[in-house]
C-alpha cells in the first residue's frame, strides 16, 4: 500500500499534532530539521524544497523519536522506517 506524497504530508501533520510537536513550514535558506525552544518541540520544513525532500526531512526527524507505542498508519510507519 502506498500513498501520494500529499497524503503523507497530511499524515505527518496529524502525527505532529498528536505528539505535541509544532510543525513549521516556511520559506528560507535552510534544509529543515528539529529543535527545542522553551521546552516546545519543533520540526521546521522549507516550503521551497521539493515535496520529496520535505518528506525526507519529516521522516528523518520523526525517525529520531520512539514511536513504538504510537499508532501509525502502516504506510507512514513504513515510510519513516525506510528513510
C-alpha positions in Angstrom: 0.0 0.0 0.0 1.4 3.4 -1.0 0.2 6.9 -0.6 0.7 10.0 -2.6 3.2 12.5 -1.3 0.4 15.0 -0.5 -1.3 12.3 1.7 2.0 11.6 3.5 2.4 15.3 4.3 -1.1 15.3 5.9 -0.3 12.2 7.9 2.9 13.8 9.2 1.0 16.9 10.2 -1.6 14.8 12.1 1.3 12.9 13.8 3.0 16.1 14.8 -0.3 17.3 16.3 -0.8 14.1 18.3 2.8 14.2 19.6 2.5 17.9 20.5 5.2 18.9 18.0 4.9 22.2 16.2 5.4 21.6 12.5 6.6 24.8 10.9 6.5 25.0 7.1 8.2 28.2 5.9 10.4 29.6 3.2 14.1 30.5 3.7 17.7 29.4 3.2 17.7 26.2 5.3 17.3 22.5 4.8 15.0 21.8 7.7 15.2 19.8 10.9 14.1 19.7 14.5 14.7 21.9 17.5 13.6 22.5 21.1 12.7 26.1 22.1 11.5 26.8 25.6 10.5 23.2 26.2 8.5 23.1 22.9 9.5 20.7 20.1 9.5 22.0 16.6 10.2 20.4 13.2 10.9 23.0 10.6 10.4 22.3 6.9 11.4 24.5 4.0 8.4 25.1 1.7 10.7 26.0 -1.2 12.2 22.5 -1.3 10.6 19.8 -3.5 7.9 17.7 -1.8 10.0 14.6 -1.7 12.8 16.4 0.1 10.4 17.8 2.7 9.0 14.3 3.3 12.6 13.0 3.8 13.2 15.7 6.5 10.0 14.8 8.2 10.8 11.1 8.1 14.3 11.7 9.4 13.1 13.8 12.3 10.2 11.5 13.3 12.6 8.6 13.0 14.6 10.0 15.9 11.5 9.7 18.1 10.5 6.5 19.8 7.2 5.7 18.0 6.9 2.1 19.2 3.8 2.9 21.3 2.3 5.3 18.9 -0.3 4.1 16.4 0.8 5.0 12.9 -0.9 4.2 9.6 1.2 1.3 8.2 2.3 3.2 5.1 3.5 6.1 7.3 5.4 3.8 9.7 7.0 2.1 6.7 8.0 5.4 5.1 9.6 6.6 8.4 11.5 3.3 8.9 12.6 3.2 5.3 14.1 6.6 5.3 
